[in-house]
């Protein structure tokens, strides 16, 4: 079971990966980063992406249907695209508070969004925190 560093390095092996981070969305702090960061500052990027994650996680508009398990996170992932890149924020379920997510920044021309979602889901399931 990989820790934070191993997980982020695995994310960087995805086609088109430019940078990756594990972020706590309640505090906005990066628990680990690797590669480039949009805007050049990983701390600012972590805080900004944490705002998006917090909005999605705390608003009922994004909650699963009535048949969802109470232990489920309300959102699996967020995908933000612009003209040259994708940002995939994958929420990580933990036994304590589930307040972290993986952020993968992909170059649009080389990245494979479907593959990134699948692999980030696998990584989130294996990630060991603590």
C-alpha positions in Angstrom: 0.0 0.0 0.0 1.7 3.2 -1.1 2.2 6.3 1.0 1.9 9.9 -0.2 5.2 10.2 -2.1 4.8 6.8 -3.9 1.2 7.7 -4.9 2.2 11.1 -6.3 5.1 9.6 -8.3 2.7 7.0 -9.7 0.4 9.8 -10.8 3.3 11.5 -12.6 3.7 8.4 -14.7 0.4 9.0 -16.4 0.5 10.3 -19.9 0.6 14.1 -20.0 1.0 14.5 -16.2 2.5 18.0 -15.4 2.0 18.0 -11.6 0.3 16.2 -8.7 -0.6 17.0 -5.1 -2.4 15.5 -2.2 -4.3 18.3 -0.5 -6.4 18.6 2.7 -9.5 20.5 1.6 -10.4 21.7 5.1 -7.1 23.5 5.6 -6.0 24.1 2.0 -2.6 22.7 2.8 -0.7 20.5 0.4 0.4 17.2 2.2 2.7 16.4 -0.8 3.5 17.8 -4.2 5.5 16.6 -7.2 6.2 18.1 -10.7 5.0 21.5 -11.8 2.2 23.6 -10.2 -0.2 25.8 -12.1 0.9 29.4 -11.6 4.2 28.2 -10.2 3.3 28.1 -6.5 2.2 24.8 -5.1 0.8 26.3 -1.8 -1.4 28.8 -3.7 -2.6 26.0 -6.0 -3.4 23.8 -3.0 -5.4 26.5 -1.4 -7.3 27.4 -4.6 -8.2 23.8 -5.5 -9.2 23.2 -1.8 -11.9 25.9 -2.2 -13.4 24.0 -5.2 -13.2 20.7 -3.4 -14.8 22.1 -0.3 -17.7 23.6 -2.3 -18.4 20.3 -4.0 -18.1 18.2 -0.8 -20.3 20.4 1.4 -23.1 21.2 -1.0 -26.1 18.9 -1.3 -26.5 19.6 -5.0 -23.6 17.2 -5.6 -24.7 14.5 -3.1 -25.4 11.0 -4.4 -28.9 9.6 -4.7 -31.1 8.1 -2.0 -29.6 4.7 -2.4 -26.0 5.8 -1.5 -24.2 4.5 1.5 -23.8 7.1 4.3 -20.1 6.3 4.4 -19.7 7.3 0.7 -18.1 10.6 -0.1 -20.6 13.0 -1.7 -18.3 13.4 -4.8 -15.8 11.0 -6.4 -14.0 13.6 -8.5 -14.1 17.0 -10.1 -12.8 17.7 -13.6 -11.9 21.2 -14.7 -10.8 21.7 -18.2 -9.3 24.7 -20.0 -7.9 25.1 -23.5 -4.6 23.4 -22.7 -5.0 21.2 -19.6 -7.2 19.2 -17.4 -7.3 19.3 -13.6 -8.7 16.2 -11.9 -9.5 16.3 -8.2 -10.1 12.8 -6.8 -11.5 12.6 -3.3 -9.8 10.0 -1.0 -11.9 8.1 1.5 -10.2 7.7 4.9 -11.4 6.1 8.1 -11.0 9.4 10.0 -12.5 12.4 8.1 -12.0 11.9 4.4 -10.9 15.5 3.9 -8.2 14.9 1.3 -8.0 14.7 -2.4 -5.5 14.0 -5.1 -5.0 16.8 -7.7 -3.6 15.8 -11.0 -2.7 18.4 -13.6 -2.6 17.0 -17.1 -1.5 18.5 -20.4 -4.6 18.3 -22.7 -2.7 17.3 -25.8 -0.9 14.3 -24.2 -3.2 13.4 -21.4 -5.9 10.8 -21.3 -8.7 11.9 -19.1 -10.5 8.6 -18.8 -7.3 6.8 -17.9 -6.4 9.4 -15.4 -9.8 9.1 -13.6 -9.4 5.3 -13.5 -5.9 5.4 -12.2 -6.5 8.1 -9.6 -9.4 6.1 -8.3 -7.2 3.1 -7.9 -4.5 5.2 -6.2 -7.0 6.7 -3.9 -8.1 3.3 -2.8 -4.6 2.1 -2.1 -3.3 5.3 -0.5 -2.1 4.9 3.1 -2.3 8.0 5.3 -1.1 8.4 8.8 
